[in-house]
Amino acid sequence: MEAITIVAKVSLEIVDGGDLRGYATLNPKVAETLDAEIGSIVVFEDPESSFWGAAEIRKSNDVPEDQIYIDTLVLEASLLMEGDIVDVTLYERDMIALEYVEFGLKPLSEDANAEDLVTKAAEKVDSLEELIDGRLVYPSMSFNWPDLDVKVEIMNTRPNLTGKSFAKLAFEALKEKTGYQFKTIGIATPFNAILCIDTSGSMKTTDVPVQDIAHAREGLKDLAGDNPEVQAFLDRFNEGGSVSRAEAAAMAVLLYLAEKVGRGYGEKVGVITFEKEVQEMTFLNADTGDVQPFVECTGREKALGLQIISTHVVDKVEEGGTLTNMGNALAKAADVLEAFGDPSKPTMIILLTDGMTTAGPPPLKIMKERFPDRNRFVMYTIGLGERSELDEELMLALAQYGNGTYRHVDNMRDLLEWYGRLASEFAIVIRGNE
C-alpha cells in the first residue's frame, strides 16, 4: 500500500508588508508547522476566488501566528488584498532556472503614447531590474511599473512555466544567455521598416521548397487584384515545388508589405537590394509627386508597391551580381532611416542573405558607426539556404547589436511565417554588454 503524503496547510490573514524585497514573512511557529525554512517557497491561495501567489519566506517573531506579511508587489501580482484569508502551503519542487523571459507592456492610462512604449522600456530597463530582480515569477504574473506607467505581464518564458511553477528572476543570468524581450499587449505599436535583401548571383539557386503556403499566396493574390505582373509572379509558387532564393525573398517582402497595409497605420517601408552594388528602391509620393526611398503602406499605394517590389528584387538577381556588400547596404539603411523623418517612431531593420560578406566595409563596424542609438531600432538577420554558405556568427552579432535575433530558414513556410510575424510585432531583446 502506497504511503499517503500529507501536505501541511495553514489559513492565514494577509497583511501588506510594504517593500519586503519580494519576500513573505511568517511567524517561526507557523513556518515550523509548514516545515519551511528561510528561503523556502510558500504558495498562498484564496479558496473562494482561486487567486494565488508565491514568495520565498523570512521569519519574524513580530508577525502574529494567524497572519502572513507579503511584499506589496507580490501581493499586487497575485490579485489578493490585505485582509484576505488564504491557505498557505509549502512549495516542495525545485526552482526552475530561466533562460529567457518575454515581458508584455500595457499602458495604465488611456492617453498614453503607445507608439514608442517598447523603446522607452529599453531606455528605462534599469528601473525594471531594480523593481523585480531576484523575485519569484510565474505564469501570467502582472505588476505595475511606475516609471513607465504600465502594467507588466510575464508572458512567455524558456523553459515554459506551467501551472504553479516558479522561477527566480535573475537579470544578469538572463542577459548572459538569450536575454529578455519587451512587446506590447492589446495595443499596436506603429513602426517603420527597412528590408535589406541579398541579390547576389547565389540567390538564383532554386532550392527553397514550397510547402503549406497556399493561404498566404491566395491572400496576396487577392490584394494584388487585377495586377497581371504580381499575379504571374505569385503563380510561380506551386505547392510541392521549389523556387529560387530570390523568389522566396521577394514573396516574403510582399507578405511583409501586405501585413503593413492591413494594419492601416501608414507605416513606411524601405527596400534595399545588395550585391556588389547597393540600391535603394524609390517610390513616387502620390500627393507631392516627390520620389522617396520608401513606400507608405496605405491602401491607395498598395498595388503599386507590390508590383514594384516583386519585379525589382527578382530582376536585380537576374543581373547576376557576384559579390555581397552587406556593409554598404547597412550604411544605405541609415540614410533611409533619416529619410523617414520620423525620429520618434521606432524602426525595424531586416537583413536577409544566403552568403557571406565579400565586398565593402565590415557590416558590424557600419552598424556601430551609423546606428549608435540602439534603443530606437531593432534588427533581425535571416540566413536563407545552406548553413555552410552563411557567416552565422556575423549574422548573430549584427542581431545582438540591434537588440533582435538571428534565424536560419530553408523553406517558404518558415520564411513567410517569420516575416509575417515581424511585420506586426515590434519587440526589443535586452542582452548583456558586449
TORRO-969340 format. One record per atom (N, C-alpha, C): y, x, z. Coordinates in steps of 0.1 Angstrom, whole numbers. Example, Ala and Ser with C-alpha at 12.3 -4.5 7.8 and 13.67 -1.06 7.14 Angstrom:
2
north, east, up
-57, 132, 78
-45, 123, 78
-33, 132, 78
-22, 128, 71
-11, 137, 71
0, 129, 79
This chain:
434
north, east, up
-12, 9, 0
0, 0, 0
12, 9, 0
22, 6, -9
34, 14, -10
43, 12, 2
49, 23, 6
59, 22, 17
72, 15, 12
77, 6, 20
90, -1, 17
102, 7, 22
111, 10, 12
123, 17, 16
133, 7, 21
138, 9, 33
148, 1, 39
161, 7, 38
171, 1, 31
184, 7, 29
193, 1, 40
199, 10, 48
208, 6, 58
221, 0, 52
226, -11, 58
238, -18, 52
246, -22, 64
259, -20, 64
268, -25, 74
279, -33, 68
284, -43, 75
295, -51, 70
308, -46, 77
318, -42, 69
330, -36, 75
342, -43, 69
353, -42, 76
366, -48, 71
374, -36, 65
379, -38, 53
387, -28, 46
401, -27, 52
405, -14, 54
418, -11, 58
423, -1, 47
435, -4, 41
441, 5, 32
446, 18, 39
439, 29, 36
442, 41, 44
453, 50, 38
460, 45, 27
470, 53, 21
464, 64, 13
471, 75, 12
466, 87, 4
456, 95, 12
443, 92, 10
432, 99, 17
425, 109, 7
433, 112, -3
427, 122, -13
414, 117, -19
413, 104, -21
401, 98, -27
390, 95, -18
391, 97, -5
380, 95, 4
381, 82, 11
370, 78, 17
369, 67, 27
365, 73, 40
371, 67, 51
368, 73, 64
361, 62, 72
350, 67, 79
342, 59, 88
342, 64, 102
339, 55, 111
336, 59, 125
323, 67, 125
322, 78, 132
310, 86, 132
297, 78, 136
298, 68, 144
286, 60, 147
281, 52, 135
291, 46, 128
288, 39, 116
281, 48, 105
287, 60, 104
281, 70, 95
267, 73, 99
265, 75, 111
251, 78, 116
241, 66, 113
246, 54, 114
238, 42, 111
234, 43, 96
243, 47, 88
241, 48, 73
233, 61, 69
231, 70, 79
226, 83, 76
234, 91, 66
248, 89, 68
257, 96, 59
264, 107, 66
265, 118, 59
272, 130, 64
286, 131, 56
294, 140, 61
306, 143, 54
303, 148, 39
309, 141, 30
306, 144, 16
296, 135, 10
289, 127, 18
281, 116, 13
289, 106, 6
283, 99, -4
290, 88, -11
285, 74, -6
294, 65, -3
291, 52, 1
296, 42, -10
288, 31, -12
293, 21, -21
297, 9, -12
308, 3, -15
313, -9, -7
315, -20, -17
309, -32, -14
309, -43, -23
312, -56, -16
320, -65, -22
322, -78, -16
311, -87, -22
302, -92, -13
291, -100, -18
295, -113, -25
307, -118, -22
312, -131, -28
317, -128, -42
326, -118, -44
333, -116, -57
325, -106, -65
316, -98, -59
309, -87, -66
318, -76, -70
331, -76, -65
339, -64, -67
334, -53, -59
335, -41, -64
329, -29, -57
336, -16, -60
334, -7, -52
339, 7, -54
330, 17, -47
334, 29, -48
327, 40, -41
336, 52, -38
332, 59, -27
340, 70, -23
332, 80, -15
335, 92, -15
330, 102, -5
336, 99, 8
328, 102, 19
333, 98, 32
338, 110, 40
346, 107, 50
350, 116, 61
348, 108, 73
347, 114, 85
345, 108, 97
357, 109, 107
360, 99, 115
371, 100, 124
368, 89, 135
370, 94, 148
369, 85, 159
380, 75, 160
391, 78, 152
402, 68, 152
399, 56, 144
389, 56, 136
385, 44, 129
376, 35, 137
380, 22, 139
371, 13, 146
358, 11, 140
348, 8, 148
334, 7, 142
332, -5, 133
341, -14, 132
340, -25, 123
349, -24, 111
354, -12, 109
364, -11, 97
360, 2, 89
365, 2, 77
364, 13, 68
378, 16, 62
383, 28, 63
396, 31, 58
393, 37, 44
400, 31, 34
398, 35, 20
411, 40, 13
410, 51, 6
421, 56, -1
427, 45, -10
441, 45, -11
448, 34, -18
443, 34, -33
443, 45, -40
439, 45, -54
425, 40, -56
416, 44, -47
402, 40, -48
401, 25, -46
409, 20, -36
409, 6, -33
415, -2, -45
425, 3, -51
431, -4, -63
422, -5, -74
414, 6, -76
405, 7, -88
393, -3, -86
390, -6, -73
378, -15, -70
382, -30, -71
395, -33, -72
400, -47, -72
398, -54, -59
395, -46, -48
394, -51, -35
407, -50, -28
408, -57, -16
421, -57, -9
419, -54, 6
429, -50, 12
429, -48, 27
425, -62, 33
416, -61, 43
411, -73, 50
398, -79, 44
394, -75, 32
382, -80, 26
370, -74, 35
360, -82, 36
348, -78, 43
337, -73, 33
333, -61, 34
324, -56, 23
311, -51, 30
300, -51, 22
288, -45, 25
288, -30, 21
286, -21, 30
286, -7, 28
272, -1, 29
268, 6, 18
255, 13, 18
257, 27, 13
247, 35, 16
247, 49, 12
242, 50, -2
249, 58, -10
245, 61, -24
237, 74, -23
224, 73, -27
215, 84, -24
210, 92, -37
216, 88, -48
212, 96, -60
222, 108, -62
217, 117, -70
225, 129, -73
238, 126, -81
248, 133, -79
261, 130, -87
259, 136, -100
265, 130, -110
264, 134, -124
276, 144, -127
273, 154, -135
283, 163, -139
289, 159, -153
302, 156, -153
308, 151, -166
311, 162, -175
309, 160, -188
313, 169, -199
324, 164, -207
327, 151, -206
338, 145, -214
342, 132, -208
355, 128, -209
359, 116, -204
370, 110, -214
369, 97, -217
379, 91, -225
388, 82, -217
401, 84, -216
410, 76, -208
417, 66, -217
416, 53, -214
423, 43, -221
436, 40, -214
447, 38, -222
460, 36, -216
465, 22, -220
470, 15, -210
476, 2, -213
489, 0, -206
500, -2, -213
513, -4, -206
514, -15, -196
521, -12, -185
522, -22, -174
533, -32, -177
543, -28, -186
554, -37, -189
554, -41, -203
558, -53, -206
557, -58, -220
567, -51, -230
578, -46, -224
587, -39, -233
585, -24, -234
573, -19, -229
570, -5, -230
569, -1, -245
573, 11, -248
572, 17, -261
558, 23, -263
549, 15, -269
535, 19, -271
534, 29, -282
544, 31, -290
543, 39, -302
539, 53, -299
545, 59, -288
542, 73, -285
536, 74, -272
528, 64, -268
521, 64, -255
512, 76, -253
504, 79, -263
494, 89, -263
500, 103, -262
511, 105, -269
518, 118, -269
525, 120, -255
530, 109, -250
537, 110, -237
526, 113, -226
514, 108, -228
503, 111, -218
500, 125, -219
499, 131, -231
496, 145, -232
507, 154, -226
520, 150, -227
531, 157, -221
531, 157, -206
526, 145, -200
526, 143, -185
513, 145, -179
504, 152, -186
490, 152, -182
488, 159, -168
497, 168, -164
496, 175, -151
497, 164, -140
505, 154, -142
507, 144, -131
494, 135, -130
487, 133, -141
475, 126, -140
464, 134, -133
464, 147, -136
454, 155, -129
457, 156, -114
469, 157, -111
473, 157, -97
469, 144, -90
470, 133, -97
467, 119, -92
452, 117, -89
443, 122, -98
429, 118, -96
419, 129, -97
424, 142, -98
415, 153, -98
406, 153, -85
393, 155, -87
385, 156, -75
380, 143, -70
384, 132, -76
380, 119, -71
368, 114, -79
361, 104, -73
349, 98, -80
354, 88, -91
347, 89, -102
350, 79, -112
337, 72, -116
338, 60, -122
326, 52, -125
330, 42, -136
320, 36, -143
323, 28, -155
334, 17, -153
343, 16, -162
354, 6, -162
364, 7, -150
363, 18, -143
373, 20, -132
387, 21, -138
396, 14, -132
410, 15, -137
420, 17, -125
431, 23, -128
441, 25, -117
455, 27, -124
465, 26, -116
479, 28, -122
483, 43, -122
490, 46, -133
496, 60, -134
511, 58, -134
517, 59, -122
531, 55, -121
540, 63, -130
538, 76, -132
547, 85, -140
548, 80, -155
537, 73, -159
538, 68, -173
539, 53, -174
538, 46, -162
539, 32, -161
528, 25, -169
516, 30, -168
505, 24, -175
493, 22, -165
484, 14, -170
471, 12, -163
461, 21, -171
454, 29, -164
444, 39, -170
430, 33, -167
422, 33, -177
408, 29, -176
398, 40, -180
388, 42, -172
377, 51, -176
369, 44, -186
370, 48, -199
362, 42, -210
349, 48, -212
349, 58, -221
336, 64, -224
335, 78, -217
323, 81, -213
320, 94, -207
308, 100, -213
306, 113, -211
294, 120, -215
290, 129, -204
278, 128, -198
269, 117, -201
274, 103, -197
268, 93, -203
272, 80, -201
270, 75, -187
280, 70, -180
278, 64, -167
274, 49, -168
263, 45, -163
259, 32, -164
256, 26, -150
258, 13, -148
255, 7, -135
264, 13, -124
259, 14, -113
266, 20, -101
262, 35, -101
267, 42, -111
265, 57, -111
279, 63, -112
280, 75, -105
293, 81, -103
293, 95, -107
305, 100, -109
307, 114, -112
320, 118, -105
321, 131, -101
334, 136, -96
342, 141, -108
355, 137, -108
363, 141, -119
369, 155, -116
364, 165, -124
369, 179, -122
375, 183, -135
388, 183, -136
395, 185, -149
393, 199, -154
392, 209, -146
390, 223, -151
377, 224, -157
367, 218, -151
353, 218, -157
353, 211, -170
360, 200, -171
361, 192, -184
367, 201, -195
378, 207, -192
386, 214, -202
378, 227, -206
369, 232, -198
361, 243, -202
350, 239, -212
347, 226, -212
336, 220, -220
343, 214, -233
342, 201, -234
347, 194, -246
361, 188, -244
366, 188, -231
379, 182, -229
379, 168, -225
390, 162, -225
391, 147, -223
402, 141, -232
401, 128, -235
408, 122, -245
416, 110, -241
428, 108, -247
436, 97, -244
436, 88, -257
436, 74, -254
438, 65, -265
443, 52, -259
449, 43, -267
455, 31, -261
444, 20, -261
446, 10, -252
438, -1, -251
445, -14, -254
440, -22, -263
445, -35, -266
459, -35, -274
464, -23, -277
476, -22, -285
474, -12, -296
481, -14, -306
481, -4, -317
491, 7, -316
487, 19, -319
497, 30, -319
500, 34, -333
512, 30, -339
515, 34, -352
516, 49, -353
511, 54, -364
512, 69, -366
511, 72, -381
519, 82, -385
518, 87, -399
506, 96, -400
503, 100, -413
492, 108, -415
494, 117, -427
487, 129, -427
487, 138, -438
473, 142, -441
468, 139, -453
454, 142, -456
454, 154, -466
447, 165, -461
446, 177, -469
432, 178, -475
431, 178, -488
418, 177, -495
415, 189, -503
404, 196, -500
400, 207, -508
396, 203, -522
402, 209, -533
398, 205, -546
394, 217, -554
388, 227, -547
383, 239, -554
371, 235, -562
366, 244, -571
355, 241, -580
343, 237, -574
340, 242, -562
327, 238, -555
327, 224, -551
338, 217, -551
339, 203, -548
333, 194, -559
330, 201, -571
323, 194, -582
309, 191, -579
303, 199, -569
289, 198, -566
285, 184, -563
275, 179, -570
270, 165, -568
259, 164, -558
262, 164, -546
251, 164, -536
254, 155, -524
263, 146, -525
266, 137, -514
259, 123, -516
249, 120, -508
241, 108, -510
250, 95, -507
248, 85, -516
255, 72, -514
245, 63, -507
248, 59, -495
239, 50, -487
247, 42, -477
244, 29, -477
250, 20, -467
265, 19, -468
270, 19, -480
285, 18, -481
289, 6, -489
280, -3, -492
283, -14, -501
295, -22, -496
295, -24, -483
306, -33, -477
319, -26, -479
320, -13, -476
333, -6, -478
337, -6, -493
328, -4, -501
331, -3, -516
336, -17, -521
330, -27, -517
334, -41, -521
348, -44, -515
351, -39, -503
364, -42, -497
375, -35, -505
372, -22, -509
382, -15, -517
383, -21, -531
372, -27, -537
374, -33, -550
382, -46, -549
381, -53, -538
389, -65, -536
404, -61, -534
406, -50, -527
420, -45, -525
426, -40, -538
418, -34, -547
423, -29, -559
426, -40, -569
421, -52, -567
424, -63, -576
420, -60, -590
429, -62, -600
425, -61, -614
429, -47, -619
431, -37, -611
434, -24, -615
421, -17, -621
421, -15, -634
409, -10, -641
405, 4, -637
415, 13, -635
412, 26, -631
405, 27, -618
410, 20, -608
403, 21, -595
390, 14, -595
389, 3, -602
376, -4, -603
365, 5, -609
369, 12, -620
360, 21, -627
356, 32, -617
365, 37, -610
362, 48, -600
352, 43, -590
354, 32, -584
345, 27, -574
331, 23, -579
330, 20, -592
317, 17, -598
308, 30, -599
314, 41, -596
306, 54, -596
296, 54, -584
300, 46, -574
293, 48, -561
281, 38, -560
270, 41, -567
258, 33, -567
249, 36, -556
245, 26, -548
237, 28, -537
224, 35, -541
220, 46, -533
208, 53, -536
211, 65, -545
222, 66, -551
225, 78, -560
233, 88, -552
239, 97, -559
247, 108, -553
260, 109, -561
270, 114, -555
283, 116, -561
288, 130, -558
298, 135, -565
303, 148, -562
311, 148, -549
313, 160, -543
320, 161, -531
335, 156, -533
340, 159, -545
354, 154, -548
355, 139, -548
345, 133, -554
345, 118, -555
344, 112, -541
335, 118, -533
333, 114, -519
347, 115, -511
353, 126, -513
366, 128, -506
376, 118, -511
377, 116, -524
387, 106, -529
384, 92, -524
372, 88, -523
369, 75, -518
373, 74, -503
370, 85, -496
374, 85, -481
389, 83, -479
396, 90, -488
411, 89, -487
415, 74, -491
409, 68, -501
412, 54, -504
409, 45, -492
398, 47, -486
395, 39, -474
405, 41, -463
409, 53, -461
419, 56, -451
432, 48, -454
436, 49, -467
449, 42, -471
447, 27, -470
436, 22, -473
433, 8, -472
434, 3, -458
428, 11, -449
429, 7, -434
444, 7, -430
451, 17, -434
465, 18, -431
473, 5, -436
470, 2, -448
477, -10, -454
473, -22, -446
461, -24, -442
456, -35, -434
463, -36, -421
467, -25, -415
473, -25, -402
487, -31, -403
494, -30, -414
507, -36, -416
518, -31, -409
518, -18, -405
529, -12, -398
538, -3, -406
536, -3, -420
544, 5, -428
543, 20, -425
531, 24, -421
529, 39, -417
529, 47, -430
533, 59, -429
534, 68, -441
522, 77, -442
517, 79, -454
505, 88, -456
509, 98, -467
508, 111, -464
509, 121, -474
496, 127, -478
494, 131, -491
482, 136, -495
484, 150, -502
477, 160, -497
479, 174, -502
465, 178, -508
465, 183, -520
453, 189, -525
455, 205, -526
444, 212, -524
445, 226, -523
433, 233, -529
435, 243, -538
425, 253, -542
433, 266, -542
434, 273, -553
443, 285, -552
457, 280, -551
461, 269, -558
474, 263, -558
474, 251, -548
485, 249, -542
486, 237, -533
496, 227, -539
492, 215, -539
501, 205, -545
502, 192, -536
514, 188, -533
516, 175, -526
517, 164, -536
511, 153, -533
512, 141, -542
526, 135, -539
532, 130, -550
545, 123, -548
544, 109, -553
553, 101, -547
553, 86, -549
567, 82, -551
569, 71, -559
582, 66, -561
585, 55, -551
596, 56, -544
601, 46, -535
606, 34, -543
599, 22, -542
603, 11, -550
617, 6, -547
622, 8, -535
635, 3, -531
646, 13, -536
645, 26, -534
655, 35, -537
654, 42, -550
642, 42, -556
639, 50, -568
637, 65, -565
637, 69, -553
635, 83, -549
621, 87, -550
618, 99, -553
605, 105, -553
602, 111, -539
591, 107, -533
589, 112, -519
574, 116, -518
571, 126, -509
558, 131, -508
549, 123, -499
550, 110, -499
541, 102, -491
542, 87, -497
532, 80, -494
531, 66, -498
533, 58, -485
541, 47, -486
543, 39, -474
533, 27, -475
525, 26, -465
514, 16, -466
518, 2, -464
524, -3, -474
528, -17, -474
521, -24, -485
519, -37, -484
512, -45, -494
518, -43, -508
531, -41, -509
537, -40, -522
533, -28, -530
530, -17, -522
527, -4, -529
512, 0, -528
504, -9, -523
490, -5, -520
483, -2, -534
484, -11, -544
476, -9, -556
481, 4, -563
494, 7, -563
499, 19, -569
493, 31, -562
493, 31, -549
489, 42, -541
474, 45, -543
466, 34, -544
452, 35, -546
449, 42, -560
456, 37, -570
454, 43, -583
457, 57, -584
469, 61, -579
474, 75, -580
465, 84, -572
461, 80, -560
453, 89, -552
439, 91, -558
432, 80, -562
418, 81, -567
418, 90, -579
427, 89, -588
427, 97, -600
431, 111, -598
441, 113, -589
447, 126, -587
436, 136, -581
430, 131, -570
420, 140, -563
409, 145, -573
403, 135, -580
392, 139, -589
398, 147, -600
409, 144, -606
415, 152, -617
418, 166, -613
422, 168, -601
425, 182, -596
412, 190, -595
401, 184, -592
389, 191, -591
384, 195, -605
386, 186, -615
382, 188, -628
390, 200, -634
401, 203, -629
409, 215, -634
402, 228, -630
393, 227, -620
384, 239, -617
390, 250, -610
398, 248, -600
403, 259, -592
392, 266, -585
393, 280, -584
381, 287, -578
383, 292, -564
396, 292, -559
399, 297, -546
403, 286, -536
403, 289, -523
406, 279, -513
417, 284, -504
429, 278, -506
441, 282, -499
444, 272, -488
437, 273, -477
440, 264, -466
453, 267, -459
457, 279, -458
469, 283, -450
481, 277, -456
483, 278, -469
495, 272, -476
494, 257, -476
482, 251, -476
480, 237, -475
486, 232, -462
484, 239, -451
489, 235, -438
504, 238, -438
509, 248, -444
523, 250, -445
530, 238, -452
524, 234, -463
529, 222, -471
528, 210, -462
518, 209, -454
517, 197, -445
529, 197, -435
533, 208, -430
545, 209, -422
558, 204, -429
559, 207, -442
570, 202, -450
570, 187, -451
558, 182, -454
556, 167, -455
560, 160, -442
555, 166, -431
559, 161, -418
574, 160, -416
581, 170, -420
596, 169, -419
601, 158, -428
595, 156, -440
600, 146, -449
597, 132, -444
588, 130, -435
586, 117, -430
598, 112, -423
606, 121, -416
618, 117, -410
616, 108, -398
604, 108, -392
601, 100, -380
598, 109, -368
607, 116, -363
604, 126, -352
597, 120, -340
600, 107, -337
594, 101, -325
580, 95, -328
576, 94, -341
563, 88, -344
552, 100, -345
541, 98, -338
531, 109, -339
525, 109, -353
519, 121, -356
513, 123, -369
498, 128, -368
490, 123, -376
476, 128, -377
474, 136, -390
468, 148, -388
465, 157, -400
450, 157, -401
445, 155, -413
430, 156, -415
428, 166, -427
421, 177, -424
418, 187, -434
403, 186, -437
400, 183, -450
386, 183, -455
383, 194, -464
373, 202, -462
369, 213, -471
354, 214, -472
349, 220, -482
335, 223, -483
332, 238, -484
342, 246, -480
340, 261, -481
349, 268, -471
351, 281, -474
358, 290, -465
372, 293, -472
382, 296, -464
394, 300, -469
393, 313, -477
398, 314, -489
396, 326, -497
409, 330, -504
420, 324, -500
433, 328, -506
444, 324, -496
456, 330, -497
467, 326, -489
467, 332, -474
476, 327, -466
477, 332, -452
467, 326, -443
464, 333, -432
454, 327, -422
458, 313, -417
449, 303, -419
453, 290, -415
457, 288, -401
450, 294, -391
453, 292, -377
467, 298, -374
470, 309, -380
483, 315, -378
494, 306, -383
492, 300, -395
502, 290, -400
503, 278, -391
492, 273, -385
493, 262, -376
502, 265, -364
500, 277, -358
508, 281, -346
522, 283, -350
525, 288, -362
539, 290, -365
546, 277, -369
540, 268, -377
546, 257, -382
545, 244, -374
535, 244, -365
533, 232, -356
533, 236, -341
544, 241, -336
545, 246, -323
544, 235, -312
548, 222, -315
548, 211, -306
535, 204, -307
525, 209, -299
511, 204, -300
510, 189, -295
520, 184, -288
518, 170, -283
523, 160, -293
529, 164, -304
534, 154, -313
525, 151, -325
513, 158, -326
504, 156, -337
490, 158, -332
480, 153, -340
466, 156, -337
460, 160, -350
451, 170, -350
445, 175, -362
430, 174, -361
424, 168, -372
410, 167, -373
405, 175, -385
394, 183, -384
389, 190, -395
375, 185, -399
372, 184, -412
359, 179, -416
353, 188, -426
341, 192, -423
333, 200, -432
323, 192, -440
324, 193, -453
316, 184, -462
306, 193, -470
294, 189, -470
284, 197, -478
275, 206, -469
271, 217, -475
262, 226, -468
269, 234, -457
263, 234, -445
270, 241, -434
271, 256, -436
261, 262, -444
261, 276, -446
273, 280, -455
279, 271, -462
291, 274, -470
304, 273, -462
304, 268, -450
316, 265, -443
319, 275, -432
332, 277, -429
336, 285, -418
338, 276, -406
328, 272, -400
329, 262, -389
336, 267, -377
335, 279, -375
343, 285, -363
358, 283, -365
363, 285, -378
377, 283, -381
380, 268, -380
372, 260, -385
374, 245, -385
375, 241, -371
367, 246, -362
367, 242, -348
380, 247, -341
384, 259, -344
396, 265, -339
408, 257, -343
409, 253, -356
421, 245, -360
421, 232, -353
410, 225, -352
409, 212, -345
413, 214, -330
408, 224, -324
411, 226, -310
426, 229, -308
432, 237, -316
447, 239, -315
454, 226, -317
449, 217, -326
456, 205, -329
452, 193, -320
445, 196, -309
441, 185, -299
432, 175, -306
424, 179, -316
415, 170, -322
401, 175, -322
393, 171, -332
379, 175, -332
375, 179, -346
364, 187, -347
358, 191, -359
345, 183, -361
342, 179, -373
330, 171, -376
324, 175, -390
311, 177, -390
304, 180, -403
298, 168, -408
299, 165, -421
293, 153, -427
286, 157, -440
275, 150, -443
268, 154, -456
264, 141, -463
270, 129, -460
266, 117, -467
278, 108, -467
279, 98, -476
290, 89, -478
292, 80, -466
281, 75, -460
282, 66, -449
290, 72, -437
286, 84, -433
292, 91, -422
307, 94, -425
309, 99, -437
323, 103, -441
332, 91, -441
328, 79, -446
337, 68, -446
338, 62, -432
328, 62, -425
329, 57, -411
339, 65, -403
339, 78, -405
348, 87, -397
362, 85, -402
365, 85, -415
378, 82, -420
383, 69, -416
375, 59, -416
379, 45, -412
383, 45, -398
376, 51, -389
379, 52, -375
392, 59, -373
394, 70, -380
406, 78, -378
418, 71, -382
417, 62, -392
429, 55, -397
435, 45, -387
427, 41, -378
432, 31, -368
433, 36, -354
430, 49, -352
428, 53, -338
435, 67, -336
447, 67, -329
453, 79, -326
450, 83, -312
443, 95, -311
439, 99, -298
441, 114, -297
444, 119, -285
446, 134, -283
436, 139, -273
430, 150, -277
420, 156, -268
427, 167, -260
425, 167, -247
431, 178, -239
420, 188, -235
423, 201, -238
413, 211, -235
420, 222, -227
412, 232, -223
418, 243, -215
426, 252, -224
433, 261, -218
441, 271, -225
432, 280, -234
438, 284, -245
431, 293, -254
427, 306, -248
